[in-house]
Amino acid sequence: MANDKTRQKTGSRTEHKAYWQQPWAQRVLQGTYSSFDKMLFMRIASFGADGCWMKNHTFMVEFRRSDSRVRRAITALWKGGEFWITGWDSTKRRIYATHNPEVKAMAEAWYKAELKAGRVKDKSDFYIKNKTRGYKSPSEMTGLDKKKPVENHAVAASTRNYSAGLDKNNPGKDAGVKP
């Protein structure tokens, strides 16, 4: 009978649980979120410390849901404290699973680097600047300046009734434009 060969373990193999079996993920899966919210969470959590780069449109196509449903799910999970979102729906947006230990370690290292460089004062400042991409206030984000008056861009009402083919200024006359 042939002898069984025993192989030496290199130590590189460690027992890992799937991310959906982790306690931080079970919190969402056993919570009060909808089934779509849970699916979306697991998809985003699978990116780990790199953060999810996908746009809302990509989620729409992948899950076959409407844009408003995707936005509602992301907002519900964000308000529940499950997501940390940097930026907006663009190429620079990243969505992280907040309770993932890898994400916590990455965020802490990122915060310390920003603090050392003098770009942030404390953690709340760090999270606000990441969410708003470095802008200090919502008016700066939208480009509105309180010192400058906002111009009135209202369009004047039309004097011609193209559907009836009549000129309102000269009743009974043809406006010269056919519908």
N, C-alpha and C positions, 0 to 999 in steps of 0.2 A: 504494500500500500504506500502511496506517495505521501511524503510529509507535507503538512501545510506550512507555507512560508509565512512568517510573521514579518510585518513591515514596521519599521520604526516611525512613530508619529513625529511630524516636524513641529508640532505645536501651533501651526498656523490655523488649524481647524479648531474652532470654538463653537460651542453650542449656542445658536442664536434662535430666538423666537421670531416669527414673522411679525412685521410691524403692527399688524392688526390684532395681534395677541398681547401687545404691550399694554401695561396699565393706563398709560396716557391716552392710548387710542380707545381702549375699552370705555373710558369715561364718555366719549362721544357716542360710541356705538350703543351703549346702554342708556343714553340720555333721552331727552324729549324731542330730538331733532327728527325731521321727516326722513324717509328712506332715501330720497334724492340728496338731501343734505349730507347724509352719512356716506353715500357713494362718492360725492364730490370731496368730502373730507379725506377719505381713504386715497383717492387719486392724488390729491395735493400732498398728503402726508408721505406718499411714496417717494417724493423727491428728496426728502431728508433735509440736511443742512444746506443743500444747494438752493433750495427754494423753488417753488413752481413758477415757471416762466410763461405758462399758457395764458392766452388771452380769453376773454369771455366767449368770443366767436368759436375758438377751438373747443371749448367745453360744450357749446351749443351743438356743434357737429358730432362730437364724440358721444354725447349722451342723448342726442336728439331731443333737446329741450329748447324752449324759447329763451331769448336774451333776458327778458324780465325774470324768468324763473331762475336762471343762473345767477343773476345779480341778487335776487332775494336770498338764495342759498348762501352765497358768499357773505352777504351782509348779516344774515342770521348767525353764521358761525363766527364772524368777526365780532359782533356784539356780544356773543356768548363767551368771548375770550379764547376761542380755539385757534384763531388765526392772527398772525402778525403780518400786515401788508405794508410793503414799502412801495411808494409811488402809486400811480393810477393804472388804468387799463392801457398799457403801452409796452414797448419793448423793454423798458427799464423796471417794470413792475415785478415784484417777487412776493409770493405768498408762502409763509412758513407755518408749520404746525407748532403752535406756541409751547405746548407741554413736552415736545420731543427733547430729550436730553442733549442730543447733538445740536439742535437749534439753540437751546439755552447757552451751551458752551460757545457757539459761534457768535451769538449776540453779545455775550459778555466780553469776548475778545475784541469784537468790533467796537464796543462801547469804550473799552480801555484805550484802544488806539486813537479814537476820536477825542477822548478826554486828554490824553497825553499831547495831542497835536493842538489842543486849545480850541477845538471847533464846537464843543458842547460844554455845558456847565454841570449838568447832572443827568440822571437816566431819563427823566421825563422830557428834558430838552432833546436828548438823543432820539427818543421814539417819535417826538413831534417832528423833528427835522427829517427823519427817515420817511415818515408818512407824507410830509409836504414837500419833499425833495429840497430841503434847505431853505424854503421860504419861511418868513417869520409870521406872517398873518394871512388870513384868507383873502384880504383885499390885494395883497401882493401876488397871491397865486392866480387870481383872476385878471390881474393887470389893471384893476381899478384904483385910481388915486383920488382920495377925498378932496385934495386941493384943486384938482382940475374939475371943472363942471362937465357933466355928462351931456354930450350933444344929443339933441332930439333928432332921431332918425325916423320919425313917423312919416309914412307915405301919405301924401294928400289924396283925398278921395277923388275918384275919377268923375269927370263931368259928362262923360259919354256913356250911353247905355247901349253897349254893343250887342247885347242879346236881343233888344227890340229894334236895333238899327236906327235909333233916334238920338238927336243931340239934345241934352237937357237944357242947354243955354238957348236954343232956338226951337221951341216946341213945334212939332209938326213938320220939321225938316229932317231929311235923311242925313245921317252922320257920315255917309259916304264909305262906310266900312261894312262889309257883309260878314255875318258870323261864320 
